[in-house]
């Protein structure tokens, strides 16, 4: 029995050593700072740690020395005293100065973090479940940034790459050496825009506009994540920022404007079923597949299936309505503000004609445009009726 126990112990130790050797890479400090404010935060963090370490060493050294040198076995007796004014003044004054010494640099850093005045450019960032929208307010360019990690990696069908769950289709691109102000909001629930290397972590709250800033000093790719528990797929909401030199950024912005001009949609264009299905497949993969799955079978108990569902095969108007305006009390959000007329028409067409659904319906952008116009007219009519107009 003893031999068996020794063997079991040996196996346990061996597995422990193997697990330790196979551990993931880890760091014992903050990420290397890449902006001036992140450098301040890094140095402040180090300063506070040194102060805490010094206090720890002094206090425990005195305590252990006192216990060892004045122990009972050496004939020492505990002293009885109280209300010693000198000692009370000392242990009040010393912590006061320590706290003031830490409070000054901390306050200076916090005030600088909040100083978003005089930016070189401003980008509005809006959080959605589960993606980010970036709107370059001074250039009229905006796009959505969505997780691009392949589903096969998420489902463990293929090996995961080095940037697993930290890669997107459209990163935020900014110039180096410029003060970038970001206005942060949310469309549905609370999110949090966090890029550790920038020293920026700001909550995105529905109905509020928060702001922050950063100034990237050198070109590169910087990654972050949503730092707020924003729903089931919270871990699938990464942030990628690409910093380019001002010259390269200007070229990128010119390319973006050219692409937008090239794909500017004609709301009166009539598409074929094949064209709308092709466009809709792309929209579905980007915005819908995370919940409803690429197979359209959904996730039982969490997200309903679209393959053979009453919504995707029933009344066309009801289907369009739920895509545009969402469904209260569920995870189905409104896409009216996220997708264009063509994109909404395409994804509804795709859902009604993909997998086992074969309704033959082709939704046109003009139909979505008309619905938007009717909704806007109704919204402006309500205040007039309430005022007795």
SULHU-V854310 format. One record per backbone hydrogen bond with DSSP energy under -0.5 kcal/mol. NH is the residue of the N-H (numbers start at 1). CO is the residue of the C=O. If there is no record, write none. Layout:
BEGIN
NH|CO ; NH|CO
END
This chain:
BEGIN
5|1 ; 6|2 ; 7|3 ; 8|4 ; 9|5 ; 10|6 ; 11|7 ; 12|8 ; 13|9 ; 14|10 ; 15|11 ; 16|12 ; 17|13 ; 18|14 ; 19|15 ; 20|16 ; 21|17 ; 22|18 ; 23|20 ; 34|197 ; 35|197 ; 36|215 ; 39|35 ; 40|36 ; 41|37 ; 42|38 ; 43|39 ; 44|40 ; 45|41 ; 46|42 ; 47|43 ; 48|44 ; 49|45 ; 50|46 ; 51|47 ; 52|48 ; 53|49 ; 54|50 ; 55|51 ; 56|52 ; 57|53 ; 58|54 ; 59|55 ; 60|56 ; 61|57 ; 62|58 ; 63|59 ; 64|60 ; 65|61 ; 66|62 ; 67|63 ; 68|64 ; 69|65 ; 70|66 ; 71|68 ; 74|71 ; 75|72 ; 76|71 ; 81|79 ; 85|83 ; 88|84 ; 89|85 ; 90|86 ; 91|87 ; 92|88 ; 92|89 ; 93|89 ; 94|90 ; 96|92 ; 97|93 ; 98|94 ; 99|95 ; 100|96 ; 101|97 ; 102|98 ; 103|99 ; 104|100 ; 105|101 ; 106|102 ; 107|103 ; 108|104 ; 109|105 ; 110|106 ; 111|107 ; 112|108 ; 113|109 ; 114|110 ; 115|112 ; 116|114 ; 120|179 ; 121|179 ; 123|181 ; 124|135 ; 125|183 ; 126|124 ; 126|133 ; 127|185 ; 128|131 ; 130|128 ; 131|128 ; 132|145 ; 133|126 ; 134|143 ; 135|124 ; 136|134 ; 136|141 ; 137|122 ; 137|135 ; 138|122 ; 139|136 ; 140|136 ; 141|136 ; 143|134 ; 145|132 ; 146|144 ; 147|236 ; 148|167 ; 149|167 ; 153|150 ; 154|150 ; 155|151 ; 156|153 ; 157|152 ; 158|152 ; 164|161 ; 166|163 ; 169|146 ; 172|240 ; 174|242 ; 176|244 ; 177|216 ; 178|175 ; 180|178 ; 180|214 ; 181|121 ; 181|179 ; 182|212 ; 183|123 ; 184|182 ; 184|210 ; 185|125 ; 186|205 ; 187|127 ; 188|127 ; 188|189 ; 191|204 ; 193|202 ; 194|192 ; 194|225 ; 195|200 ; 198|195 ; 199|195 ; 199|196 ; 200|195 ; 202|193 ; 204|191 ; 205|203 ; 207|186 ; 208|205 ; 210|184 ; 210|208 ; 212|182 ; 214|180 ; 217|34 ; 220|243 ; 222|241 ; 224|239 ; 225|194 ; 226|237 ; 227|192 ; 230|228 ; 234|231 ; 236|233 ; 237|234 ; 239|224 ; 241|222 ; 242|172 ; 243|220 ; 243|241 ; 244|174 ; 244|242 ; 249|245 ; 250|246 ; 251|247 ; 252|248 ; 253|249 ; 254|250 ; 255|251 ; 256|252 ; 257|253 ; 258|254 ; 259|255 ; 260|256 ; 261|257 ; 262|258 ; 263|259 ; 264|261 ; 267|265 ; 269|266 ; 271|269 ; 276|272 ; 277|273 ; 278|274 ; 279|275 ; 280|276 ; 281|277 ; 282|278 ; 283|279 ; 284|280 ; 285|281 ; 286|282 ; 287|283 ; 288|284 ; 289|284 ; 291|288 ; 292|288 ; 293|289 ; 296|293 ; 298|292 ; 299|303 ; 302|299 ; 303|299 ; 306|296 ; 307|296 ; 308|306 ; 309|306 ; 313|309 ; 314|310 ; 319|315 ; 320|316 ; 321|317 ; 322|318 ; 323|319 ; 324|320 ; 325|321 ; 326|322 ; 327|332 ; 330|327 ; 333|331 ; 335|323 ; 336|324 ; 338|335 ; 339|335 ; 344|340 ; 345|341 ; 346|342 ; 347|343 ; 348|344 ; 349|345 ; 350|346 ; 351|347 ; 352|348 ; 353|349 ; 353|350 ; 354|350 ; 357|354 ; 359|352 ; 363|361 ; 367|364 ; 368|364 ; 369|365 ; 370|366 ; 371|367 ; 372|368 ; 373|369 ; 374|370 ; 375|371 ; 376|372 ; 377|373 ; 378|374 ; 379|375 ; 380|376 ; 381|377 ; 382|378 ; 383|379 ; 384|380 ; 385|381 ; 386|382 ; 387|383 ; 388|385 ; 389|384
END
